[in-house]
């Protein structure tokens, strides 16, 4: 492959990752990779939650006692 083709392929991959992130936000699936990137950038001294802990926290946040409600 030529360099131009690789560049196009990389742009397409980046767009598809963005579409995937947007889809996850719409359907309410927590994005663990984004959380880890945020922790590494903004909280380098803190250990991130495990994937299981992160998902449990997000489910509790969404459906728990203090989660979003319509009424």
C-alpha positions in Angstrom: 0.0 0.0 0.0 1.1 3.5 -0.7 1.4 6.2 2.0 -1.8 7.9 0.8 -3.8 4.7 1.0 -2.5 4.1 4.6 -3.5 7.7 5.5 -7.0 7.2 4.1 -7.4 3.9 5.9 -6.3 5.5 9.2 -8.8 8.3 8.8 -11.5 5.8 8.1 -10.6 3.8 11.2 -10.7 7.0 13.3 -14.1 7.9 12.0 -15.4 4.4 12.7 -14.1 4.6 16.3 -15.9 7.9 16.7 -19.1 6.4 15.3 -18.7 3.5 17.7 -18.2 5.8 20.7 -21.3 7.8 19.7 -23.4 4.7 19.4 -22.3 3.5 22.8 -23.3 6.8 24.3 -26.7 6.7 22.6 -27.5 3.2 23.9 -25.9 3.8 27.3 -23.0 1.4 27.1 -20.1 2.7 29.3 -16.8 3.3 27.4 -14.1 1.7 29.6 -11.3 2.7 27.1 -12.3 6.3 27.3 -12.4 6.1 31.1 -8.9 4.6 31.2 -7.6 7.3 28.8 -9.2 10.0 31.0 -7.7 8.5 34.1 -4.2 8.3 32.6 -4.3 12.0 31.4 -6.1 13.7 34.3 -5.4 11.4 37.3 -2.0 9.8 36.7 -1.4 9.0 40.3 -4.6 7.1 40.8 -5.2 3.5 39.8 -8.2 3.1 37.5 -11.1 0.8 38.3 -11.1 -2.6 36.8 -13.4 -3.2 33.9 -15.8 -5.1 36.2 -15.8 -2.3 38.8 -16.3 0.4 36.2 -19.3 -1.4 34.6 -20.8 -2.0 38.0 -20.4 1.7 38.9 -22.0 2.8 35.6 -24.9 0.4 36.0 -25.5 1.7 39.6 -25.2 5.2 38.3 -27.8 4.6 35.6 -30.2 2.4 37.5 -29.4 3.0 41.2 -31.3 4.9 43.8 -29.8 8.3 42.8 -29.7 7.6 39.0 -31.6 9.5 36.4 -35.4 9.4 36.7 -38.2 10.7 34.6 -40.6 11.3 37.6 
